[in-house]
Structures are given as structure tokens and as C-alpha cells.
């Protein structure tokens, strides 16, 4: 599994596991067909998320361009920290793509809407702290905790 996508707005979307290597065209297709009907995407640090084609697509649909390098404001990075810690607990490794995919799917299904809402609810506090610190270092919030 090279990448995956899931989103939150008024519920939790199913997890989409793209087949094979992804490029901008595949990424745009996945977003437009699988996720945009349900949610606004807050994209992560993958190169295909910031390609010229993808940026043009985001501009066309009116997506807010959030910093990919600020995990406190990048909801998807905070959301993905949950399954990453669970899937790779105690340094676990997977011998097959299907084994890894099954572990990710199981973990995604176990994440509650309450947990996802808690992540969204911390964003105003992050914004306030950044403004108050005037670009100085701030606390790193993960899942609503310092």
C-alpha cells in the first residue's frame, strides 16, 4: 500500500486503498470519485498532493490550502497518527501488502467519531496559540493532548 485516503466532515468515509503507484491524475480521480462527495480533503506531505495538476484541481473545487508542514493545523496528519501508532505498535512489521492493508483497515474502523471530533475541536486552540506566540515555538498537540 503506497497511500491511502480517508476523510471526516459529517461522518467517517470508508478507507480507500489505491492500487499500484500513484501520480497526480490517479490522486485527483481518487479524491473526486471517492472522497469529495463526503468531505473536504486536508492533504498531507506526499508529493502528489502538491503537484501542479493537483493544485489546479484543488483551486477549481475551492479547497482551502492549509500548510502541509504544520501538523497542528493539518487534520489529516493528526488523524493518520492514530492508525500509524496502532499498526506499527512495538515495531511490528508486515511481510505482505495484504497483511498491512488488513491491519490499517481494522484500525481505521476502530477509530471513533468522538476521537475524530476531538482532533477537529483542538484546531481553534492551535490557531490562538500560534497567534499569541507570534511565530515562536508552540506545543505539539497530538489527538488533543500536549
TORSEVO-992295 format. One record per residue (C-alpha): chain; residue in three letters; residue number from 1; x, y negated, z. Coordinates in nm, 2 decimals, padded with zeros to 4 digits, m for minus. Each point is the difference from the previous one (the first is absolute). Layout:
('A'; 'ALA'; NUM; (X; Y; Z))
...
***
This chain:
('A'; 'UNK'; 1; (00.00; 00.00; 00.00))
('A'; 'UNK'; 2; (00.17; m00.32; m00.11))
('A'; 'UNK'; 3; (m00.27; m00.25; 00.11))
('A'; 'UNK'; 4; (m00.35; m00.01; 00.14))
('A'; 'UNK'; 5; (m00.27; m00.25; 00.05))
('A'; 'UNK'; 6; (m00.28; m00.05; 00.24))
('A'; 'UNK'; 7; (m00.17; m00.31; 00.11))
('A'; 'UNK'; 8; (m00.23; m00.15; 00.26))
('A'; 'UNK'; 9; (m00.27; m00.27; m00.01))
('A'; 'UNK'; 10; (m00.34; 00.14; 00.09))
('A'; 'UNK'; 11; (00.11; 00.35; 00.06))
('A'; 'UNK'; 12; (00.28; 00.22; m00.08))
('A'; 'UNK'; 13; (00.06; 00.11; m00.36))
('A'; 'UNK'; 14; (00.10; 00.35; m00.09))
('A'; 'UNK'; 15; (00.37; 00.04; m00.04))
('A'; 'UNK'; 16; (00.11; 00.00; m00.36))
('A'; 'UNK'; 17; (00.31; 00.20; m00.09))
('A'; 'UNK'; 18; (00.13; m00.09; m00.35))
('A'; 'UNK'; 19; (00.15; 00.27; m00.20))
('A'; 'UNK'; 20; (00.36; m00.03; m00.12))
('A'; 'UNK'; 21; (00.21; m00.31; m00.03))
('A'; 'UNK'; 22; (m00.18; m00.33; 00.02))
('A'; 'UNK'; 23; (00.05; m00.31; m00.20))
('A'; 'UNK'; 24; (m00.19; m00.33; m00.01))
('A'; 'UNK'; 25; (m00.27; 00.13; m00.24))
('A'; 'UNK'; 26; (m00.07; 00.30; 00.21))
('A'; 'UNK'; 27; (m00.01; m00.21; 00.31))
('A'; 'UNK'; 28; (m00.24; m00.25; m00.15))
('A'; 'UNK'; 29; (m00.22; 00.29; m00.12))
('A'; 'UNK'; 30; (00.00; 00.16; 00.35))
('A'; 'UNK'; 31; (m00.09; m00.33; 00.17))
('A'; 'UNK'; 32; (m00.27; m00.09; m00.25))
('A'; 'UNK'; 33; (m00.17; 00.34; m00.02))
('A'; 'UNK'; 34; (00.05; 00.14; 00.35))
('A'; 'UNK'; 35; (00.04; m00.29; 00.25))
('A'; 'UNK'; 36; (m00.13; m00.33; m00.12))
('A'; 'UNK'; 37; (m00.36; 00.11; 00.01))
('A'; 'UNK'; 38; (00.05; 00.04; 00.37))
('A'; 'UNK'; 39; (00.27; m00.23; 00.13))
('A'; 'UNK'; 40; (00.25; m00.27; m00.06))
('A'; 'UNK'; 41; (00.35; 00.13; m00.03))
('A'; 'UNK'; 42; (00.27; m00.14; 00.22))
('A'; 'UNK'; 43; (00.30; 00.15; m00.18))
('A'; 'UNK'; 44; (00.33; 00.12; 00.15))
('A'; 'UNK'; 45; (00.36; m00.02; m00.10))
('A'; 'UNK'; 46; (00.01; 00.24; m00.30))
('A'; 'UNK'; 47; (00.13; m00.16; m00.32))
('A'; 'UNK'; 48; (m00.30; 00.09; m00.21))
('A'; 'UNK'; 49; (m00.21; m00.21; 00.25))
('A'; 'UNK'; 50; (00.19; m00.31; m00.11))
('A'; 'UNK'; 51; (00.06; 00.05; m00.37))
('A'; 'UNK'; 52; (m00.11; m00.27; m00.25))
('A'; 'UNK'; 53; (m00.29; 00.22; m00.12))
('A'; 'UNK'; 54; (m00.12; 00.07; 00.35))
('A'; 'UNK'; 55; (00.02; m00.37; 00.10))
('A'; 'UNK'; 56; (m00.20; m00.10; m00.31))
('A'; 'UNK'; 57; (m00.26; 00.26; 00.09))
('A'; 'UNK'; 58; (m00.02; m00.13; 00.36))
('A'; 'UNK'; 59; (m00.03; m00.36; m00.13))
('A'; 'UNK'; 60; (m00.29; 00.11; m00.23))
('A'; 'UNK'; 61; (m00.19; 00.15; 00.29))
('A'; 'UNK'; 62; (00.08; m00.28; 00.24))
('A'; 'UNK'; 63; (00.20; 00.19; 00.26))
('A'; 'UNK'; 64; (00.18; m00.20; 00.27))
('A'; 'UNK'; 65; (00.37; 00.04; m00.03))
('A'; 'UNK'; 66; (00.13; 00.10; 00.34))
('A'; 'UNK'; 67; (00.37; 00.03; 00.08))
('A'; 'UNK'; 68; (00.13; 00.36; m00.04))
('A'; 'UNK'; 69; (00.28; m00.08; 00.24))
('A'; 'UNK'; 70; (m00.22; m00.10; 00.30))
('A'; 'UNK'; 71; (m00.14; 00.32; 00.15))
('A'; 'UNK'; 72; (m00.19; m00.20; 00.26))
('A'; 'UNK'; 73; (m00.22; m00.14; m00.28))
('A'; 'UNK'; 74; (00.02; 00.30; m00.23))
('A'; 'UNK'; 75; (m00.29; 00.21; 00.12))
('A'; 'UNK'; 76; (00.08; 00.30; m00.22))
('A'; 'UNK'; 77; (00.35; 00.03; 00.14))
('A'; 'UNK'; 78; (m00.14; 00.00; 00.35))
('A'; 'UNK'; 79; (m00.26; 00.26; m00.10))
('A'; 'UNK'; 80; (00.26; 00.22; m00.17))
('A'; 'UNK'; 81; (00.21; 00.00; 00.31))
('A'; 'UNK'; 82; (m00.26; 00.22; 00.17))
('A'; 'UNK'; 83; (00.02; 00.30; m00.24))
('A'; 'UNK'; 84; (00.37; m00.04; m00.05))
('A'; 'UNK'; 85; (00.06; 00.05; 00.37))
('A'; 'UNK'; 86; (m00.24; 00.29; 00.02))
('A'; 'UNK'; 87; (00.11; 00.18; m00.31))
('A'; 'UNK'; 88; (00.37; m00.03; 00.08))
('A'; 'UNK'; 89; (m00.03; 00.06; 00.38))
('A'; 'UNK'; 90; (00.32; 00.15; 00.15))
('A'; 'UNK'; 91; (00.18; m00.04; m00.34))
('A'; 'UNK'; 92; (m00.23; 00.25; m00.17))
('A'; 'UNK'; 93; (00.08; 00.07; m00.37))
('A'; 'UNK'; 94; (m00.21; 00.16; m00.27))
('A'; 'UNK'; 95; (00.12; 00.25; m00.25))
('A'; 'UNK'; 96; (m00.28; m00.06; m00.25))
('A'; 'UNK'; 97; (m00.19; m00.29; m00.14))
('A'; 'UNK'; 98; (m00.32; 00.18; 00.08))
('A'; 'UNK'; 99; (00.10; 00.04; 00.36))
('A'; 'UNK'; 100; (00.08; m00.37; 00.04))
('A'; 'UNK'; 101; (m00.32; m00.10; m00.18))
('A'; 'UNK'; 102; (m00.21; 00.23; 00.23))
('A'; 'UNK'; 103; (00.17; m00.16; 00.31))
('A'; 'UNK'; 104; (m00.06; m00.35; m00.13))
('A'; 'UNK'; 105; (m00.37; 00.07; m00.09))
('A'; 'UNK'; 106; (m00.06; 00.16; 00.34))
('A'; 'UNK'; 107; (00.16; m00.30; 00.18))
('A'; 'UNK'; 108; (m00.19; m00.25; m00.21))
('A'; 'UNK'; 109; (m00.33; 00.17; 00.08))
('A'; 'UNK'; 110; (00.08; m00.02; 00.37))
('A'; 'UNK'; 111; (00.05; m00.38; 00.01))
('A'; 'UNK'; 112; (m00.31; m00.16; 00.15))
('A'; 'UNK'; 113; (m00.17; m00.31; m00.12))
('A'; 'UNK'; 114; (00.05; m00.14; 00.35))
('A'; 'UNK'; 115; (00.38; 00.03; m00.05))
('A'; 'UNK'; 116; (m00.02; m00.16; m00.34))
('A'; 'UNK'; 117; (m00.21; m00.29; 00.14))
('A'; 'UNK'; 118; (00.25; m00.05; 00.28))
('A'; 'UNK'; 119; (00.27; m00.05; m00.26))
('A'; 'UNK'; 120; (m00.21; m00.26; m00.18))
('A'; 'UNK'; 121; (m00.09; m00.17; 00.32))
('A'; 'UNK'; 122; (00.36; m00.08; 00.09))
('A'; 'UNK'; 123; (00.06; m00.21; m00.31))
('A'; 'UNK'; 124; (m00.12; m00.33; 00.14))
('A'; 'UNK'; 125; (00.23; 00.04; 00.30))
('A'; 'UNK'; 126; (00.29; 00.06; m00.24))
('A'; 'UNK'; 127; (m00.09; m00.31; m00.20))
('A'; 'UNK'; 128; (m00.02; m00.21; 00.31))
('A'; 'UNK'; 129; (00.34; 00.13; 00.13))
('A'; 'UNK'; 130; (00.17; m00.07; m00.33))
('A'; 'UNK'; 131; (m00.14; m00.36; m00.01))
('A'; 'UNK'; 132; (00.09; m00.06; 00.37))
('A'; 'UNK'; 133; (00.36; 00.13; m00.04))
('A'; 'UNK'; 134; (00.06; m00.22; m00.30))
('A'; 'UNK'; 135; (00.18; 00.28; m00.20))
('A'; 'UNK'; 136; (00.19; 00.13; 00.30))
('A'; 'UNK'; 137; (00.00; 00.37; 00.08))
('A'; 'UNK'; 138; (m00.33; 00.15; 00.12))
('A'; 'UNK'; 139; (m00.10; 00.32; 00.17))
('A'; 'UNK'; 140; (m00.05; 00.30; m00.23))
('A'; 'UNK'; 141; (m00.35; 00.13; 00.03))
('A'; 'UNK'; 142; (m00.07; 00.36; m00.09))
('A'; 'UNK'; 143; (m00.36; 00.13; 00.03))
('A'; 'UNK'; 144; (m00.10; m00.30; 00.22))
('A'; 'UNK'; 145; (00.28; 00.06; 00.25))
('A'; 'UNK'; 146; (00.33; m00.19; 00.06))
***
